[in-house]
Amino acid sequence: MPDIRTYNFLGEKRRMAEWSVYLVRAQDGSLYTGVSNDVERRVAEHASGGPRGAKFFRGKGPPELVFQETVGDRSQALRAEAAIKKTAQGR
């Protein structure tokens, strides 16, 4: 029997979302690391200053995407994000 998590209710093979880890620089030079399956949308949410954007950017000017890498599934993206944050702490 096929793994039901990889098929939709019609029995069609489900396409897995591609997740990315990204780095955004605020106008004050500080960096923000995040994960998303739609990085352009996510950076736009940060830039809008609305409720879906990270509080990190409030009052720091428009964010600029400086790095993006597609890493696979959400779990892999979260691990990559944690590794980046751990590396940044050791500076």
N, C-alpha and C positions, 0 to 999 in steps of 0.2 A: 504494500500500500504506500502511495507517495506521501511525503511529508506535507501535511495540510497547510503549514505556514507558508509554503512557497507557491500555493495556488489560490486563486480567488474563488468566489462562490460559483462561477461558471466552469470551473476546472481549467481555466487558462493560467499559464505560468505567470506568476506575479513578478513584475520588474522591481528589483530592490532599489531604494533611493540611494543615490550617491551622496555621501556626506563629506564635507570639507572642513578643514581647520583653517582659520584665517587670523591675520594680525591687522589691526587698524590703529593708525596713529592719530591722536587728537591734535588739535592746533597747538596745544601747549607742549607737544613732544612726547607725551606719555603714550604707552602702548596698551592695547586691549586685545586679548586673545579670546576667540569664540569658536563655536562649531555651528554649522548649518547645512541644510540640504539645498539652500538657495541663498548664496552669499550676497548677491546683488540686492535682493529684497531685504536681507538682514542689515546690510550697511545703510540702506535707505531708511530703515526703521530707526537705526541709531541716529542718523542725521536729522530726522524729523523732530526729535525731542519729545515724541509722543509717548504714550503709555507702553508701547511694545519695544521701545528702544531702551538700552541699558542706562541706568542712572549714572553710570560712570561718565557719560558724555555730556551731562547737563552742565551748561556753563563753560564747556571746554572748546566750543567752536565745532565746525564741521569735521567729521572723521574722514580720513583718507586710507583706502585699502592699500596696504604695503606688501602683503603676502597672502597667498591662497594655495592650498594643496588638497586635491581630492584624495581621500584616504580609504574609502570603502564604506562600511556601515557606521552607524552612530557610535557603537562601542569603540571601534577603532579610532574614530574622530575624537572621542572623549579621552582616550588614552594618549593620543598625540597632543591634545591640549594640555593635559596634565604634565607631560614630559617637557613641553615648552615652558610652562609656568615654573616647573622645578628648576630648569636650566636658568631661567631669569632670576630666580631667588639666589642663586649661587654667584651672581656677578660681584 
